[in-house]
Amino acid sequence: MAKEAVFTMKLEPELRDAFMAAAKRDDRPASQIVREFMHDFVLQDREYVAFLRRKVERSRASIAAGRVFTNEEVVAHMDELISDLKRKNHEAAE
């Protein structure tokens, strides 16, 4: 990859010194580590956006297939689950 841009940032001297020392201990150029951090951050963002898109598409498919619930149905189901958990917890405590 051609290095055509310069990135300048401000940070605390203590953080810079600790980072440079850690890079030296690993025998790696600090710029390489920062590039890897940046690459991983961008990739993580892309993966999260792709995850959200898949989730939205599954939701849309569920709606199109008629698999929907009213708020009242969801609340009733959650109340039932909570009651079951409380009962089980109470039984386990005895």
Order of alpha helices (4+ residues) and beta strands (2+ residues): alpha-alpha-alpha
